Amino acid sequence: MNITIKDIKKAYGDKQVFDGLNLEFSEGEVNCLMGRSGCGKTTLLNLIMGIDRDYHGEIKGVPAHIGVVFQENRLCEDFSVLSNIRMVCDNADIDEIKANLDAVGLGDNLKTPVKDLSGGMKRRVALVRAILSRGELLILDEPFKGLDDDTRKSVAEYLLAGRKKRTVIMVTHDPEEVDMLGGRLTAL
């Protein structure tokens, strides 16, 4: 099912973010949102996820289960990589988790506390968690932030393989990422 955004109006006090926004995200596509800082990209993701319900208009077609990489990693720093993934993905067995971590270059970090990881490593843990969540929709807010070029390319390949035809709505500031994912660009 497509996700439709119809006549969305959203403001923060006197600051109007959206005034009649209309979009459609096709089922099974990689959709990439780009725009200047502060234009409402993350706000739109929060509206789609139902985190922010203070708006006028309609959002339809959003599935009940969503895998998410937030703008910040939202990991429990004192917990291990495995524990952070298991909190969200209790169906995933240890072999599946290990294989996914191997695919993003973190296979040796299963028991490492997240606080001991670099920013880019934390970002990859957050992405693995989203992929393994089995959400019907993947919402990714700058999932490649903090990754060097080579790692970014291999993680993009992991995302494409792991999404298994799920719809992706992703925020990016880099047109190259849109190309790497074969995504459809939506400018806000």
Summary of the structure (lengths in Angstrom):
residues: 188
radius of gyration: 16.5
end to end distance: 22.5
largest distance: 51.0
contacts: 575
relative contact order: 0.21
helix: 36%
strand: 27%
